[in-house]
Amino acid sequence: MKFLPIRHRMSRFQEFSARPADPFHPHSRRQRALGGVLFVFVALGLLGSAFFRTQVMRNSEFALRSDDNRFEVLPTAAPRGAVLDRNGKLVAETVTGYNLMVDPGPPDSVRARLAAVTPLLGLDTAAVEQAVRAARRSRGKPVRVTGNLSFEQVSRLEERRGQIRGVRLEAHPVRRYPAGSAVAHVVGYVLEINDRELKSKEFEGYRQGQHIGKTGVERQYERQLGGTAGAQYIEVDARGRVLGQFAPTISEAPKPGADLKLTLDLDLQRYAQQVFPAGMRGSVVAMVPSTGEILAMYSAPSYDPNLFVGGVSATDWARLNGDPSRPMVNRAIAGVYPPASTWKLATAIMGLERGVITPDYVMPVRCTGGMAYAGRYARCMKREGHGPQNLTQAIANSCNVYFYQLGIRLGIDNLTREGTRLGFGRSTGIDMPGEKSGVFPTGRGWYVDHFGWRPPPSEVMNLSIGQGPNSQTPLRMAQFYSAMAGNGTARRPHILMGADAPIETNLGISRQTLAAVWEGMAAVIEEGGTAHAVELTRWKLYGKTGTSQNSTDPKRPHAWFAGFAGPRGGQPEIVVTVIVEFGESGSHMAAPVAARMADFYLNKKHGFRNPPLISESLGVTRSN
């Protein structure tokens, strides 16, 4: 056997390696087949993994996305809870209302459908054309033509239901306020939630189209009253057009809101509206001094909250907001006024507690109609003067000269410090939205911060009689008088029955000081006092009148009265504060209202007959 040399064999191997690979050689085909099989297995593995991840691990997520694209959610309104007064009478309730709905379609079809019901409902051309425009944008959803149909209108439609095609009635919960404008500022009203509110944390979880409380109790206790809206699922195509209603078995049913019981006495609230001077502006606050419970809170002028049911018209909204008398403002908690002589009792308390005066002490300067101090001459309300005055006489006669001298003796530092401590610069914390804080100087630096000058020595004359930079809400003054009606303390005012009410005002005064102040307030109502004309036959009334200067019309001051009443020889059971803007005289305009309020409440509480209440019609006149 003959062997080739190694060099020769190596050259043959190199020659073989250098030859191009034969694609059709069995080895090459086998290698390509193995590579293809490997690629297929890898691709199938990746696809299987992706399918497993999609179909098994993320099944719920993708199913939810699919449903989100396939179904549209329409909120279903939850019936709001009822609002009751302290005696169980309805302040607000939810009843069944009806909307007229028209099926979508071409403009001529919509007009034809509505033409059949126009004679029955009195639809005008504007309403029909608005429905036609809405139908074009509805994407297959029924369109609301009008709401809040009356019982007569619903009856006429039901009688002809078999003859009318393409229109139907839709039942929905509707808010109703039986007492109308008498309770407007207390209970508030409801309207559809807006975009700004939807983005706020306060309304987290709410949906577009829901109605919420906008003011008053409706707003304060929205979460309790509003319940939880349900949902109706409708099937839509890729363009959002309605294909049909989804299975009702997975629809979310609404949860009704909870009922609320208020401290309000509805009869007294309505009576406040009845006895308030017609055509005048102002407010009335009545409360239980021992508990802080609000019995009545009326603001004039008022509005009818039923106007907002189903949506307020643009005309009505513009009229209410453009009215110079500002009927939408709750003057009881958002109106601030100089308290005038009703504040003199705060000055009296400071003087008695600091030992500056005693109840029998007569000021050295007798009242001759005014007095001069630090380069200023300030007048008394009685130009011919009251003569010598002690504390009881000064309160009964509302003598400015007496309180000028008391303020001078106290000094501005004591007046501002004690006035701030008594709460005249803060809000009361009542459970209602929109309460404003009072305005009161905290010290000499306050004047520099607000006005750029330090108070002159004569500034004490303003503060001592409730004028100057001193403006309070009627509720704050009622709170102050509640503290005087009790043992010197008053609980936080509240409108919800059973609410936790801690001590909000603590006068920190002795029984002797309270007795002296009560004696002066009693003298106001007795013969010779500024409010003698309103003395009650059956009950004991204590109070203080006030005539408050205002910059709007200095010749027509505001009229004040603040006081409390109860059985003779017993404890006070009601506090009443009244302000009548531009009323000019607290004795003639505000005091009679307060006396009637106290008399009505005490008569009712103790079983005596009262004058009849004038019923208010629920017929609401709406503007288009």
Steps between C-alpha positions, in 0.01 A plus 500: 500500500639828394474811731518856384741732668363709783560823313309363206209394724484842663485668165214275401313587821556868443378464148187320622429770764543775253233363273161677522231315711254308294148622600353178375742282685318276750693647791408857407134416461499323835654800673246739345213275601619486860532880507149543359352260753678684780368838377144367476516361855638829634234703315224269619635526854498878485153508351375250756649704779338815365165325459525358854584845639212659310234234543580380851713741699350827362161369401307730736692807391440450129139393556445824690657701219279324252191572705605863541511533123181305450277644771422854611400569860205728572458602866166421661399762755458387858201638691629762745418457865221706653573802719274530805459770761526433875133392507519270198350742248636488146751766404616320185389176339553295186203422280465332162530739209462438129705610201370496144747304286504476120671226301787616277467520125512738203388857576167461320424181692573664835279798411220269393516303826490814709221653292269229633557606864535876455126569547500287816802662664510845347851459361632808324708507183821571691464185710433287192798637309725456801396133513571465127852636548557275798384195300772564242765474771339221700669208319186293521401587857153630588488878540339690789250753370363641825493406864292534812174427326192572705253233605252629240758481221602148594134395511431639152798313356408175671146517363638514144799274544381254237459776241839669547816348352863591557449686829484366851501600865807441714453487877773643720537630857421870542572726798209688654498774764148533645575824690657667196676829557455484878776237526715586198810623680492220757440200277663630179440339160640232267638526147711287266864467598738712294847421363684686775313310771561166327877560525489587871567249778171597664308326222733209432304208355225718351412479130405751237126558503449451874320766701658629818415744777632845414421699813358466850428165660486335157870586454618455859359147523526400133666165574223395736208638301626417151531125533691309233410530133436182303601425143328389182719329239421556134675323213662725241688445174846629413357846431315512832156447350252314716436136408289393794466489874727261684372218716331647806645227720837681517362854521581684821190597698513841671512517879261760645637773725442514874233717660615791717326660795572865562475713811283738296141571604325524163199684639725762661702525179188569297381746763828691471429557132144598582587769758815641338432851360378465142739625236787544746837326513651331801489180700365323807687244710335305782674235709477302822748664739578189702583274204598715201217352291386728219122541512464742209731669254326724249661738251313763299454527212482133424449279194311182422736197498243312292616717206819292489328163481588341167733788413449874532437697181757751381244777542424411863869459580586840353208661684600355838869586467437841348254612768660787699324377815706177475233241584751213473704625799423353840525820703475309829849352457652698210374851571729711723375820662618737774320359808441849643336515844444123516877486562486736799435200723848372416641832619287475816628148573862614466442793734325291764754216493795740527342695782495821299130545583229353718135470396408808709797715408406829329748635249646841589404662169125524476343448158407830338474361148871438444849536641846615393816294536848522345401769254180330388135567584275190480123513526248287688191357334286743705600853407359660816686243710411236760646672805690299765509128422593179678553171312137384503377838382771524235404162354126576514545843336790394275698799621815548292656751741506243782672243277744756358625556856510127571701439183746774592551345844555154353738619230541375147736219597247339733213553257680336208649216705178408677286547189726258314482251787120512494504384137419816306778444248424138409224286353278288724571173314137422423448193282399700193716615208570867436529640852709817520718605790434824681730800469655624823838658582735275696713790625669823402711321239183388323423860409849544354468180295155586365498878482861607523452713814494450874162555670452844657392518868140577396472165318380342824179703464418314176582155631314543828165548322544233230612727217829548319683195361257260663268299275323181604260248352154464654600144598804622695285747692248223572787287630616782730149543640468123543800510731338779702171305510671209672786481745743696287570224247344405169537183298590513133188575294388211284218407264525118509308340786725297727824657379787522745509863615796598717522832686578770242460817709607541861445848639682408822283723717348482846137450594494855633605636161234293323234620743596863441487459122165319519359784709598751234355285219173462691482878540525536118163322468335657803334840518741776403733262310578531129287190419218536751241465222588133443461376858332157503193418708577137580880477473800689628702665224851643543679686224693788353418721205756642261519755220798427279665757276581386148707651222249421226238742628603684822155653533335156518677290766443130549262388775611235756346307784657217695358330805354192663172392661348233717239438771486766766722396786657223288797457271508645145391246238557694179751756373398724209712738293344721231655748261302707251721676249422874472231444765609822676368400844568182694209577730243534222625259233709220653365466856140420396623216277708350781215530752257325267751222431557438871128513574417256218762245604421510871125482437550195283739333741273550800169422328351844438323604182693685230390709202449292186784454255452623147549200273732544203399355166739256337413624156832606349507752220802435281653724236601354171 
